[in-house]
Amino acid sequence: SLFSLPETDQTIIFGYKVIHFTAIATSWVFVIKYMSKKKFEYYKKSLFIVLLFYNYPIFVLGDIERIEQVLINLVVNSIKYGKSGGSTLIRLQNNQDQRIIIKVMDDGEGISKENQARIFERFYRVDQSRSREQGGSGLGLSIVKHIIEAHNEQIYVKSELGKGSEFSFTLKKISKI
């Protein structure tokens, strides 16, 4: 659950292992697409989700359940705050320093610069009134940041009002064992 971040600053124990990242990302995108058609009202938008991956498997070191939480949260937010008829692009990019960069991009409403500075704070919501309509507690991105930092990695946001947002994070690549 996305709400597994402790209320206090307790330590969460992570179970690190080799993850076939391309496979988990692909499978969760299909789950999210299915959910969008069957279950949640705010997913009933006409939306395209595009995966841009390599033709070969990418392996990373991490906690699979926590990395799935990150990916699901970012994609769900992209859908939730995206425009009707919009798109979500998930891109996997090799970095020169033995890391991959995972980007979740949309062409939705975007986030102002002032809100970008606070977007990863606990309980922070960009638009209080609309957040109540669409659900959410303001914890999702805080949890995402916590998980990525616990992996000794970084998360970034780039956004422009009216043009969309890009959330990206890094993970350490490893050779297949």
N, C-alpha and C positions, 0 to 999 in steps of 0.2 A: 504494500500500500504506500501511496505517496505520503501518508501521514505517519511514517515510521520514524521520523526525526524526533528525538526526545524533547520534551518541553524544557528540560534543563540542558546544560551543556555536557551531558554524559558522553562517554565514549561509545561509539557504535563499533562493533566488531565486524570487520569485513572478511569475506572468504575469497581471497585472491586465487585465480587460476587462469589457465589459458582459455580465451574466448575466441570462437570463430565469429568475428564481429559481423561480417557480411551476412552470414546466415541469420543471426538474431535480429539484425536490423530489418532484413527482408521479411522475416516471419511476423514481426510486430507491426510492420506497416500494413500487412494484409489483415491482421486482427483489427487494427484501427479502421481500415476501410470497411470491414464487415460491420463493426460497431456503428460506423457513421450511417450505414444504411438501415440498421435494424433497431437501434436502441435510443440514442440520445437526440433530443430535439435540436440542439444547436449544431449537430452534425448534418442536419438535413439540407445543407447548402450544396449547390452544385460545385464540386471541387475536384481538382486533379492533384494526385500525389505522385511525384516523379522521383525515382531513385537513380542516382548517378554513381555507380560503383565500378570497380575494376573487374575484369574477367577472371581474376584469380582470387583465392581466399586471402583475407587479411586477418591475422591473429594478433590479439592484444592481451595484456595482462590486466586482470581486474576482477571485480565481484560481479558476476553475470546478472544477478537480480537487481543490484543497484544501478548498473549501466542500463539495463532495460528500463528502470524507473526514469532515468534521465531522458532516454530517447522517447519514451511514451509521453512524458510530460511536455517535452518541447514540441512534438508533433501535435498532440492534443491542443496545446495552446495556439499553435499555428492555425489549426482548423477553427477553434473557438473564436479567435479574434480576426480571422481572415475574412475577406469579402466574399459574398455570394458569387459563384462563378470563378473564384480565384484559384490559386494553385499553391501547393507546398512542394518545395524541392529539397530532397535530402541528398547531400553530396558528401562523398568520402574522398579526401584529398591526402596524398602522400606529402609529408614534410621532410625536409632534408636531415633533420636531427633525430631520426628513428621514432618519429611520432606520426600519427595520423591526425587529421583535423576532420571532425564531423560537423557539417553545417546543416542547419535546418532553416530554410529561407521561405518567406511568403511574400505575397504582394498585397497584404492586408492594410490595416489602418496606420500602422507604425506607432512608434513611441517617441515622445518628445525627449530632448536632451536632458532636461531636468529630471524626468521620470527614469531615464536610463541609469542615472547615478544611484537610484534607490531601488531598482527593480528586484534585486536579490535580497532585500531585507525581509525578515519575517513579518507576515501579516500586511505587507505593503500591497496596495492595489492602485493601479493607474487611474481607474475610473470607478469610484465607490458605488455609484448608482447602477451602472451597467454590470458590475461584478456581482451584485446581489441577484440580478436577473439571470445571469449565466452560471451562477454557482461559483464555488471556489472559496478558499479561505485566505488566500494571500500567502500560502506556505509553499506552493509548488516550486517556484524558482529558487527560494531559499534552500529547499531540500536538494534541488539539482546542484546548486553551487557547493553545498556541503559535501555531497557525494563526490563531485569532481575534485575538490580540494583534498578530500581524504585519499584520493588516488594520486596525490601529488601532481595534479594537472591543473589546467586553466580553463575557464569559461569566459566567453566574450559575447557582447551584444553590439550590433550595429543596427541603427534604425533611423528612418526618416518619416516624419508624419506624412500620411497620404500615399506613401510608396511601399511600405512594408518593413519587415524586420529580418535580421539574420542572427541566430544564436549559434555559436560554434564552441566546440570544446575539443581538447586534445586527449589522446590516449597513447601510451607507449606501445609500439609495435614489437612483436617478438617473432622469431622463426618458429615454424611448426615443430613441435617436439616429436 
